[in-house]
Amino acid sequence: MNRTRPILKNFMMQDPIGPVTRLEGIGPVRAQRLARLGVACIRDLLFLLPRRLREWAEPVSVAEASDRVGSTVTVRVRVRGVRLTRFGGRRSLVRVKVADESGEIDALFFNQPWMREHVRVGDDVELHGRVVDAKGAALASPKLGTSAKPLPSPGTVVPEYPLTDGVSQDFLAALCRSAVARYGDGVVELLPHDILTRLGLPPLPEAVASAHAPANAAEFDAARRRLAFESLLGVQARLQLARTGRSGRATAARIADARHAALLDRYPFALTVAQRRIAGELRSDLARTSPMRRLVQGDVGSGKTAVALYAAMVVAESGGQSAFMAPTELLAEQHFFGLRPLLERAGLACDLLTGSLARRDRRQVLERLEHGGLHVLFGTHALFSADVRYKRLDLAIIDEQHRFGVGQRAALADKGDDVHTLLMTATPIPRTLALSLYGDLDVSLLDEMPPGRGEVTTRWVRGAERRRVPALVRERLAAGEQAYWVCPRIGAEEDAEEESLARIAGAEQRFARIQESEVFAQLGVELVHGRLPAEERARRLDRFRRGEAKLLVATTVIEVGVDVPAATVMVIENAERLGLAQLHQLRGRIGRGPAPSQCLILGDAVAEHRFRLLEECRDGFLLAEEDLRQRGMGDLAGVRQSGDNLEGLDDPERDLDLLIAARDLARERPDVCALYGAGERATP
């Protein structure tokens, strides 16, 4: 049995995973939403660590609340009026006018038409919500407290969880408490008492209960550290097993100094000093029979792909094949079309394999691959499908590696014997964390940008200045440049349960409004999002790359895999919905040519700290460290896909002791390592 995570006795006689659909109120739709948080089973729910603890503050007056736009407040008020407005379909707005002795304010309830019957004129209520500017201060989708069901009293501490679309804070908190009540007694502590005492950590069952219903901040912090340590120890145990289990059966790819120099000279541009240094490291790794495990970290646009190409050419020199895997078809296509000319000039054959490839074309690609007619195969997770057979796979290159789970990376490596593995990421992980988290990897830092790049400035646009953005974009397009306009969602229908219909931009709606402008229409506008068929998306992107369309309206699907040097402007709407790392990745789509570029951020003041950092900083590593502090390590380090939730390790300096303790324990106690690592392959 897989014991990489705490065993739940309740599930021993049935499915050990325990899907969340066993809990009341969880159907297929909600289960799919929870899966976006890394929650697929009840065990995941029990160990879903809240991001932070919030203490309920004292209520404020309406006048004070009106002056605190962007803040979350509580007011005690009397209902003065209730009005329901419908916008068509399921969209609606209930506007409740409330007041106290200091003044009036509106409470806005989006897509909750029942609220019209839930509150009545003359009721005394409590409202807790974020103050927004909606032609005057208003409370957006506040929590409602009544005499029958009051809000928590001031001083009460409440855990706050990571969220996704369609999953509210109240719903998730109640779901976690329900899981603890039904299944919490089944959590088994695997660590000996002496280890817990030495580390000052509470027993795991106690920590699980306290994380979701803490009595105070100290109890929550102790629970947070215990659950974080549980996940870290699982990762470190598997890494330790990988270190001790490595064999020397990899195929060595050795090249002479002259050949090494010749490969570097094949590039149509001069490699940076950092790229040449890492090429030398790869050359040394590939010359050994011990399989290479190297992570190359580099900021957006630093030239990681060129380094990976060098490794593929070295392997081809010795008769081996390389698989180049990317997380999206868009990025896989970008790599294929971008690197194919270089490979062909070197006399090497390559092709592209994705899930959308026609059956006949797929069969031809697989035949060439199996018979050795291909040196490099680009693609998505399709590269490790059951029917994909390599003649001699010697190297697996995995780009944006944090988007793949441990199992997916292992499945690709299993297509060969002790395959060399090169991982790449443009989402930098602070070096101390990388060394502790990926303890069986050699880490290379690509810390130099290619020359000839234009300066990129970032500006947070707000207030009346936002109305000038379309005109600014038109000016740049009329001057022969190109631009991106990024919206967080595809269409408005996705936001039926969001706080504000008016505030959330949909790419389809933005595209329609832009097309209404004759100037934009003449310059050419395209729309790209994840629901488009791959062929249609590729056609539209190709028009943009060729300059036939000057403006590309898109969702965050363009975060990686789009390289258009003429693009000098990016507009990002509702940027408060995106993390620092994602905003930095998006910004990396511009500034790839010599011309100055500008990123315009349109977002709510709730994310002012994030926006100010982006305005001041271009260093992806500094931004990554701040992202780590703000959001926890689960998304940033990409370990959640392996079944581990590392949320809560939100301060690398404060919690670095947990990383070190987990690493040391995995090395010093093989008995504990076996409990946490059995049955898992730890290939990164």
N, C-alpha and C positions, 0 to 999 in steps of 0.2 A: 504494500500500500504506500502511496505517496505521502510522506510525512514531512514535507518541506514547510508546511504551515501547521499550526496547532490543530490537533485532532479534535473533532467534535463527537462525543460519544453518541449523541442522538442519531447520528447518521451512519453508525457502524453497520447497522443491519439493512441499510438501504443505500440509496445513491449518496456517496460520500461528499459530492459537490453540493447537494441541496439547493436546487434552483430557487431564485427569489420568488418565483410564481407560487411557491407554497404559502407565502404570506398573503393574508387577506388584502384585497384591493390591488394586487399586482397582476395585471394581464400582460399580453404580449407587447403592447405599446409602451407601457411603463417599464417593462423589463428591458426593452430596447434602449430607452432613455437612460436607465440606470447603468447599462453596459458602457455607455460613454464615460461614466465615472470609474470604470474598472470594476463595477459590481455586477457579477454574473450569478453569484450564489450567496446563500445566507452567510456563509463564512466570510465572504468579502464584506458583507454589510456589517457584521460584528466588528470587523477590523478596519472599517472606514473611519479613519482618524479625523476628527474635526480640525479645521485650520486654526481656529483660535477660540478664545472664550470671550463672550461679550457680557458686560454687566449692565443691567437695566438702570438707566439714570433717572434722576428726578424729573417730573414733568416741567415744561417751560410754558410761558404764556404764548398766545397766538402772535403777539407783536414780536416777541423774541424769535419765534420759529420763522416768521416771515423774513427776518434778517439773516437767516442761516441757510441759504440756498446751497444744496450739495450735502448738507448734514442730515443725520437721522435723529429725529426728536420724538418726544411724547407730549401730547397736549390733552388736557381735560376740558371738554367743550360741550355745548348744547347744539343740537341739530336745528338749523333755521330753514333749510329747504332741501329737497331731493328732486333731481331731474334725470331722466333716462333719455339718451340719444342713441339711435341705431344707425350704423353706417352701411348696412348691407351684409348679407351673409351672417356669420356669427359674431361680427364685430359690434361692439357697443361701448358706451361710456355712461357710467352713473356718476353725476357730479353732485356731491353732498356739501352744502354750505353750512359751516359750523362757526361758532363764535364763543368767546369768553369776554370778560370785562375789557380786555385790551384791544379787541378787534375781531375781524372775520378772516376766514381762510377757506379755500375749497379743498375737499378730499376727492380724489379721482380714482374710480374703480373701473378698470378696463376689462371688458368681456366678462363681467360679473353682473348680469342684469337682475339677478335675484336680490342684489343689495338694495334695490328700490323698495322691496318689501321688508328688508331686514332692519332698516333704520327708518324712524318716523320723526316728523317735526315735533320738537319738544323733548326728545330723548336726551338724557345726559350720557355721554360716551367718552371713552378714551381712544385716542388714535396714535399709532406709532408707525412712522414711516419717513421716507426721505423727502426733503423739501426740494421741489424743482421749480424752475421758472417756466410757467405756462401762461404767458401774458399776465403775469402776476404770480406771486408765490402760491404754491399748492402742494399738498401731500399726495405723492404718487403711490397708489395701491397700498394704503396703510393697513396695518393690523388693527382690528376693531375690538375694543374691550367694552363690556356692558356690566351692569350690576350682577347679572346672572352668571356671566363668564368674564371676569376681569382679566386684564393683562397682568403679567408677573409684576410683583411689587418692586420698587426701587431697591437695588442691591442684589437682586437675584442674578445668578450667573447662568448663561445659556450657551451651549456649544454652537458654533457656526461651521457648517460643512461646505466642502467644495460643491458647486452646483453645475448643472447643465440645463439646456433648454427643456422646458416642460417639467422640471423637478424643482419645487419650491423648498425653501428652508424649513417651513413648518412640516411639510409632508415628509421630508427626508428624516428630520429629527424624530418624528413620531414612528416612522418605519424602523429606525435603528433601535428605539426603545422597545418596540414590539419584538424585534429579533432577539434582543437581550433577555426580555421576559420569558420568551418561549424556549430559547436555545442557549442562553448564557451559561446555564449550569453544565453544559456539555463541554465547555472549554477545558482542556487539560494542560497543565503546566509541565513542560518538558525540561525546564532548567532546574538543576539541583538547588536546594535551599542555600547552600554556601555561596553559590555564584550570585544569586539574587541579593544576598546580604552584603557581599563585597561590593557590588555595583550600586547598592542603595535603591533597588527597584522593587516594586510591589509584585505579588503573584499575578500571573496573567489573568485568571478569572476576575480578580478584583479590579485589575486595570481596565478590562473590557467594560465592566459595569460603570466604573467611575468616568471613563472617557465620554460616555453618552449621557450621564446624569451626575455630574460632579457636585459635591457640596460646596466647594470653594475652589479658588484658583490654584492653591497648592496641591490639592488632590488631583485636579485636572492635569497639572504639569507632570506629576509623577506618573499618571496613566499614559500621558502622551509619550513620555520617554520610554516607558516599558513597551508600548506597542511599536514605537519606532525601532527600538532595539530588536524586537522580534523579527521585523522585516529585514533589517540590516544583517542580522545573524543568518537568516536564510540565504541571503545573497552571498555573504562571505563564506558560508559553509560550502556552497556549490562551487564558488570560485576556488576554494582550497582543494576540493575534489578534482577540479579541472587541472590545477597545477600539478598535483601528485599523479594524475592519470595520463599526462601527456606522454606519447610515445615518440620514437624517432623514425617514423615511417613516411614522413612527408617527402615529396620529390624535391631534391635540391636543384635550383636553377642558378647556375653559376655562369657569369660572363666576365671576360677579361676587361682590363682597364680601357683599352682602345674601343671595345664594343660598348662599354658604358658611356664613354664620351660621344660615340656615334649616335646612340639612342637619344641623348640629350640634345644633340645638334639637329634632330629631326623636327623639333618644334619650330613653328613659323614665328615664334616670338622668343625673347630672351627670358629664361627662367629666373626667378628671384633667388637671392642667396638662400632664403629659407626653403624654397622648393628643391634646390640642389642638395641642401643638407639632408632633407627627408628622403630624397631619391637615394642618397648614399646609405641611409639607414635601411631602406627597403631592400637595396641590393644585398646588404649583409644578412638580413633576415632570410631572404629567399634562397641564399646559398647554403642554408643549413637543412639538415633532415628533420630537425625539431620544427613542428609547424609554427609558422609566424602567427602571432596574435598582436596586431598593432592598431591603435586608435589614433587617427590623425584629426586633430581639432584645428579649425581655422575659421576666422570670421567670414561673414558673407562676402563673396567675391575675392577671396584670398588665393584661389587657384588650386583647390584640393583635387579637382578632377584631372588636372594635368599631371599631378603626382601619381594618381591612381593609374593613369594611362601608362606611365613609365613601368609600373609593376606588371601590368598586363603584357607589355612588350617583352620584358625580361622572361616571363613565363613562356611566352610564345617561342622565344629563342631556343628553349629547351624542349619544345614539342608539346607543351601543355596547353590547356584551355583555361579561360577565365570567365567567370559569371559576374556580371555587373548589375547588382540589384538596387532598385530605387523604390520608394514607397508608393509612388503614384505613376500612372501612365504618362502624365505630363512631364515629369522629371525624367523618366526612362527615355521618352522620345527626345528630350533635350540632349541628354548624354549621347544617345545613338547618333543623331544628326550632327551634333557638334564634334564628335570624335571620329566618326567614320572616315572623313577625308584624311586625317592623320594616320589612321590605321591602314587605309588602302595605299597611301604613299609608302608605307613601310612593308607593303606586300602581305598584309594580314587581312583575313576575311572576318566580317562581323555581321550580326543581324539583330533583330528586335523581336522579343517574344512577350506579348501581353495577353490578358484575358479576352480582349476584344478582337484578337486576330482571327481572320476567317479560317475555317477548318482546313481548307486546302493549303493555304499559306502556312498554317501552323505545322501541318504534316511535312511540308518541304523543309521548314526550318529544323524540325526535330531530326529528320533524316540526315541533313548536313552535319548537325551537331554530333550525332551518334557515330558517324563515319569519319569524324575528324576534319570535316570541311570548313568548320568555323573555329577561329581562334578566340574570339570574344563574343559572348552572347549578352546583350542588354535586355533588361526586362523588369517586371514587378515580381510579386510573390509567385507568379506563374513559373519562374525559373526552377522551383523545387516541386512542381507538380509530379504526380506519380509516373506519368508517361514520358517525362523528360529524362533522357539518358545521355550522359557525356562520354566521349571516348576516353578522355583523361582530364578530369577537372582537377587542376592544381591550385587555383586561386579563386577565392570568393571575395568580391569587393562589394561592400554594403554601404550605400550612401544614406545619409540621414538615419543612421543606425538606431537612434532612440525611438523611431517610429515602428520598429519591428520588435516583436517579442523574442525572448531567449529561444523559445521553441522554433520560431520561424527561421532565425539565424542558424540554428543547429540543423534544421531540415535541409537547408541549402548546403551546408558543409558536409552533410551525410551523403551527398551525391558523389563524393570522391573519398580517397583514403588520406586521412590526416591532412585535409586541405589547408593551405595557408589562408589566413583571414585578414583582410584589411578593412577596418571600419572607419567611416568618415562622418563627421558631424559639423554643421554650421551653427549648432546650438551649443555654445561652449559650456563646459563644466569646469568650475574652478579647480585648479590643478590638484590641490590637496584632496578634494573630494573624488576626483577622477582616479587618483592613485589608490585611494581606499576602496572606492566602489568597484572599480575594474582592476582588482588586485592582480589578476593574471595577465594583464595587458601591458605592453610597452606603449607609452603615450608620447606622441610627437605633436609639437605645437607649431602650426604654420602662422607665424606672427609678423608677416610682412605682406603688404598689399602690392599687386603689380603696378608698375609706373603708368602714367598717362591717364589716370582716372580723374574725372572732374570732382570738385568739392560738392558735397551734399549738405544742404542746410535744412533743418527741421523747424517747423513753426506750428505752435498750437494756435489755431484760429478760433475765435469765439465772439459772441455778441454780434453787433451789426456788421463786423468785418466779414462774417461768413457769406454775406450776400454778394461780396465782391469775388468770391472764389471762381464761379463759372466764367466771369470776364477774364480773370487772370489766366485760366486754363486756355480760353480761346486765343488770347494773345500769344501764348507759347506755341500753340498748334499752328496758328497763322504764320509764325516765324519758321515753320518747317520742323518743329520738334514734335515729340509724341508724349502721351500721358496715360496714366492709369487712374481709374476712379474705383476705389474698393469699397464695397458694402459688406457688412457682416453676414447678411442672410440673402437667400435667393429671392424669396417673395414674402409679402406681408402675411400670407396665411400661416407661415411658420410661427408667427409671433402672437398667436391667439391668446396665450397665457402669459405674455410678457407685461411688464409694468406699464408700458406706454406705446400705443400704436403709432402715435405721431413721431416718437423719438427714434424708432428703429427703422433704419433704411433697408429696403429690399433692392437687390441689384436689378431685378426686372422692372420695378417701378422707376428707379433712377434712370435706367436705360431709356424707358419710354419718355420720361420728361426731357432728357437730353436730346432725343431725336426730334422733339417738337421744335427745337431751335434750328432754323434754316442754316445758320452758320456751322453748327456742329454737323448737321446732316451732310453738308457739302464736303466737310473735311473727312468724313468717314468715321463711323462709330461701330464697334463690335461688342457683343455681350458674351461672357464666358462664365460658366459655373459647373459644378460637379454633376448636375443631372443631364447635361448634354451628352449625347452619344460621342464616343471617342473620336470618330471620324469627323463629325461636325465641329467638335471643339478644336481639333487639329487644324481644320480648314480656316476657322475664324482666327486662331492664333497665327497661322501662317500669313494671313492678310495683314495682321498687325506687324509681324516681323518684317514683311516686305515694304511696309510704309503705306500700303493702300488704305488702311484705316489708321487714323491719327490718334484715336482715343479708344481705350479698352476699358469697358465697365466690367467688373469682375467681383467675385467673392474671394475669399482667402485661398482659393484653389491655386492662385498664382504665387503663393508664398514662396514656393521653390520651383525651379524648372523653366523659368522664362528669362531669357537674356536678350534684351533689345537695347543696344548702345544708344539709339536715338531717343529713348524714353528719358525725359528729364524732369517730369512732374508726376507726383503721386498725391492723390487726395484719399484720405482714409476717413470714412464716416463712422460715427458711433465707436470711436476708437477706445472708449472706456471698456468695451466688451472684450478687448484683446489684451493679452499679457505683454510684458516688455519684450520677451524673446520673439514673439510672433510679430509685433510691430517692427522690431529691428530687422527681422527676416523680410518683411514686406518692403521696408525702406531699401533693402538691398537690391531690389529690382531696378532702381534708378542709380545714376552715377556710374554706369558701366562704360560710358564714353567720355571723351575729353571735356564736354560742355558742363558748366555748373548746373546742378540739379536742386530741386526743392521738394520737400515732403510736407504737405499741409495736413495737419491732424485736426479733425473736427470731433470733439468729444466733450463729455460732461465733466464738470469741475470735480466730481467725485474721484477722478483719476488724475488730478492735477500733478501729484507727485511723480507719476509715471511720465507724463508728458514733459514736465520740466527736465527730467533726466534725459529723455530723448533729444530735447532741444540742445542740451549741453554736452552730451556724450555720444561718440561714435564707436567707442570700444566695446565690442560684443562681450568680452569677458567681464568687464565691470558691470555691464547691464545684466549679464547672466547671474552674477553674484547677488545683485539686487532682486532679480526675479526669484532666485532661490529663497531669499528671505521673505518675500511677499507671498509666494504661492506654494512653498514646500518643494520637496525634491522629486515627487512622483512623476510629474509631467516633464520637468527639466531633464532629469537623468534618463528618463525613458525606461524605468525598470518596472513600471506598473504593468506593462504588457506581459511580463513574465509571470504574473500572478501575485506580485508583491506591491503593496500600497505603501509608499514611503512618505505620504503626506505627513506633515508635522515636524519633519526635520528642517525647520524653516530658518534656522540661524546657524550657518556653517561654523562659526567660531564658538558659539555657545554649546552646540551639540556635537562638535568634532570628537569629543571624548567617547560618544556612543559608537561612532564609526571605528575608532581605534580599538575600543574594547571588543567590538564584534569581530574585527579582523584577528586580534590576538587570541580571542577565545577559540575561534575556528582553527587556528594553527596549533594551539597548545592542548586542546581537548578533542582528540579524534572521536571519542565516544559521543560528545555533543555534536560534532561535525557530522557524524553518521546519521544522527536523528534528524537533523535539519536538511541534509543534502542527499539522502538516499533517494534513488530513483530519478534523479534529475541530471541531465547533462548541462554543464555550466558553460558551454560554448557561448561567447558573448553574442 
